[in-house]
Amino acid sequence: MEAISLKLNGDMLKDIDTNLKKNNYSTRTEFIRTAIRDKLEELSRNNLIKEFMKSRGKAPRKTSDKERTKTRDKVFLEMAKEKGWKI
């Protein structure tokens, strides 16, 4: 593990210390590592969402409302039959 130096203002450090006790962190380092890990995961998740949204609506073929309704009804009937529902 590599060490880094970090300067924080008094209010932020006070907030960290308050949250150490509330959330059972044993050290400031543990708290800061967790905060960094959480932020990196959030950024990664947001990047995946952005990539997904870029491809949204780019299906090679458009499906009409009539086709969607037909598919929905077919799936419902199959599920009803599988569950033994009388329709």
Phi and psi restraints in degrees (value plus and minus 20) as a CYANA .aco file:
   2 GLU   PHI    -123.7   -83.7
   2 GLU   PSI     119.1   159.1
   3 ALA   PHI    -108.5   -68.5
   3 ALA   PSI     124.2   164.2
   4 ILE   PHI    -149.7  -109.7
   4 ILE   PSI     140.1   180.1
   5 SER   PHI    -125.3   -85.3
   5 SER   PSI     121.0   161.0
   6 LEU   PHI    -161.8  -121.8
   6 LEU   PSI     109.5   149.5
   7 LYS   PHI    -129.2   -89.2
   7 LYS   PSI     112.1   152.1
   8 LEU   PHI    -149.6  -109.6
   8 LEU   PSI     128.2   168.2
   9 ASN   PHI     -94.6   -54.6
   9 ASN   PSI     143.7   183.7
  10 GLY   PHI     -79.2   -39.2
  10 GLY   PSI     -60.5   -20.5
  11 ASP   PHI     -84.5   -44.5
  11 ASP   PSI     -61.4   -21.4
  12 MET   PHI     -85.9   -45.9
  12 MET   PSI     -62.7   -22.7
  13 LEU   PHI     -83.6   -43.6
  13 LEU   PSI     -58.9   -18.9
  14 LYS   PHI     -83.2   -43.2
  14 LYS   PSI     -62.8   -22.8
  15 ASP   PHI     -82.5   -42.5
  15 ASP   PSI     -61.3   -21.3
  16 ILE   PHI     -81.5   -41.5
  16 ILE   PSI     -68.0   -28.0
  17 ASP   PHI     -81.1   -41.1
  17 ASP   PSI     -59.3   -19.3
  18 THR   PHI     -83.0   -43.0
  18 THR   PSI     -63.3   -23.3
  19 ASN   PHI     -93.9   -53.9
  19 ASN   PSI     -44.0    -4.0
  20 LEU   PHI     -77.1   -37.1
  20 LEU   PSI     -69.5   -29.5
  21 LYS   PHI     -88.3   -48.3
  21 LYS   PSI     -64.4   -24.4
  22 LYS   PHI     -84.4   -44.4
  22 LYS   PSI     -53.7   -13.7
  23 ASN   PHI    -132.3   -92.3
  23 ASN   PSI      -4.2    35.8
  24 ASN   PHI      39.5    79.5
  24 ASN   PSI      18.9    58.9
  25 TYR   PHI    -107.0   -67.0
  25 TYR   PSI     120.0   160.0
  26 SER   PHI    -105.6   -65.6
  26 SER   PSI     -46.7    -6.7
  27 THR   PHI    -162.1  -122.1
  27 THR   PSI     142.2   182.2
  28 ARG   PHI     -82.5   -42.5
  28 ARG   PSI     -59.1   -19.1
  29 THR   PHI     -79.0   -39.0
  29 THR   PSI     -65.5   -25.5
  30 GLU   PHI     -80.5   -40.5
  30 GLU   PSI     -63.1   -23.1
  31 PHE   PHI     -81.9   -41.9
  31 PHE   PSI     -67.6   -27.6
  32 ILE   PHI     -86.6   -46.6
  32 ILE   PSI     -60.8   -20.8
  33 ARG   PHI     -79.8   -39.8
  33 ARG   PSI     -63.8   -23.8
  34 THR   PHI     -83.8   -43.8
  34 THR   PSI     -62.3   -22.3
  35 ALA   PHI     -82.6   -42.6
  35 ALA   PSI     -61.8   -21.8
  36 ILE   PHI     -85.9   -45.9
  36 ILE   PSI     -65.1   -25.1
  37 ARG   PHI     -79.5   -39.5
  37 ARG   PSI     -65.4   -25.4
  38 ASP   PHI     -81.5   -41.5
  38 ASP   PSI     -61.7   -21.7
  39 LYS   PHI     -85.4   -45.4
  39 LYS   PSI     -61.8   -21.8
  40 LEU   PHI     -83.9   -43.9
  40 LEU   PSI     -59.6   -19.6
  41 GLU   PHI     -85.2   -45.2
  41 GLU   PSI     -60.8   -20.8
  42 GLU   PHI     -82.3   -42.3
  42 GLU   PSI     -64.4   -24.4
  43 LEU   PHI     -83.2   -43.2
  43 LEU   PSI     -61.5   -21.5
  44 SER   PHI     -83.1   -43.1
  44 SER   PSI     -64.3   -24.3
  45 ARG   PHI     -82.4   -42.4
  45 ARG   PSI     -63.5   -23.5
  46 ASN   PHI     -83.6   -43.6
  46 ASN   PSI     -57.6   -17.6
  47 ASN   PHI     -86.0   -46.0
  47 ASN   PSI     -58.8   -18.8
  48 LEU   PHI     -83.9   -43.9
  48 LEU   PSI     -60.9   -20.9
  49 ILE   PHI     -83.3   -43.3
  49 ILE   PSI     -62.9   -22.9
  50 LYS   PHI     -80.8   -40.8
  50 LYS   PSI     -63.4   -23.4
  51 GLU   PHI     -83.7   -43.7
  51 GLU   PSI     -60.9   -20.9
  52 PHE   PHI     -82.8   -42.8
  52 PHE   PSI     -64.4   -24.4
  53 MET   PHI     -84.5   -44.5
  53 MET   PSI     -49.1    -9.1
  54 LYS   PHI     -83.0   -43.0
  54 LYS   PSI     -54.7   -14.7
  55 SER   PHI    -109.2   -69.2
  55 SER   PSI     -26.2    13.8
  56 ARG   PHI     -81.4   -41.4
  56 ARG   PSI     111.7   151.7
  57 GLY   PHI      60.7   100.7
  57 GLY   PSI      -8.6    31.4
  58 LYS   PHI    -125.7   -85.7
  58 LYS   PSI       9.3    49.3
  59 ALA   PHI     -84.9   -44.9
  59 ALA   PSI     122.7   162.7
  60 PRO   PHI     -85.6   -45.6
  60 PRO   PSI     -38.8     1.2
  61 ARG   PHI    -158.4  -118.4
  61 ARG   PSI     117.4   157.4
  62 LYS   PHI    -107.2   -67.2
  62 LYS   PSI     121.0   161.0
  63 THR   PHI    -125.8   -85.8
  63 THR   PSI     110.7   150.7
  64 SER   PHI    -100.3   -60.3
  64 SER   PSI     143.9   183.9
  65 ASP   PHI     -80.9   -40.9
  65 ASP   PSI     -58.0   -18.0
  66 LYS   PHI     -82.4   -42.4
  66 LYS   PSI     -63.4   -23.4
  67 GLU   PHI     -86.1   -46.1
  67 GLU   PSI     -60.5   -20.5
  68 ARG   PHI     -83.9   -43.9
  68 ARG   PSI     -62.0   -22.0
  69 THR   PHI     -83.5   -43.5
  69 THR   PSI     -63.5   -23.5
  70 LYS   PHI     -81.1   -41.1
  70 LYS   PSI     -64.7   -24.7
  71 THR   PHI     -85.0   -45.0
  71 THR   PSI     -64.9   -24.9
  72 ARG   PHI     -78.2   -38.2
  72 ARG   PSI     -66.4   -26.4
  73 ASP   PHI     -83.6   -43.6
  73 ASP   PSI     -60.9   -20.9
  74 LYS   PHI     -82.6   -42.6
  74 LYS   PSI     -65.8   -25.8
  75 VAL   PHI     -84.2   -44.2
  75 VAL   PSI     -62.3   -22.3
  76 PHE   PHI     -80.0   -40.0
  76 PHE   PSI     -65.5   -25.5
  77 LEU   PHI     -84.5   -44.5
  77 LEU   PSI     -59.2   -19.2
  78 GLU   PHI     -84.0   -44.0
  78 GLU   PSI     -62.4   -22.4
  79 MET   PHI     -86.8   -46.8
  79 MET   PSI     -60.9   -20.9
  80 ALA   PHI     -82.0   -42.0
  80 ALA   PSI     -62.8   -22.8
  81 LYS   PHI     -83.4   -43.4
  81 LYS   PSI     -64.1   -24.1
  82 GLU   PHI     -81.5   -41.5
  82 GLU   PSI     -58.5   -18.5
  83 LYS   PHI    -105.4   -65.4
  83 LYS   PSI     -29.0    11.0
  84 GLY   PHI      61.5   101.5
  84 GLY   PSI       1.2    41.2
  85 TRP   PHI     -96.3   -56.3
  85 TRP   PSI     123.6   163.6
  86 LYS   PHI    -117.5   -77.5
  86 LYS   PSI     102.5   142.5
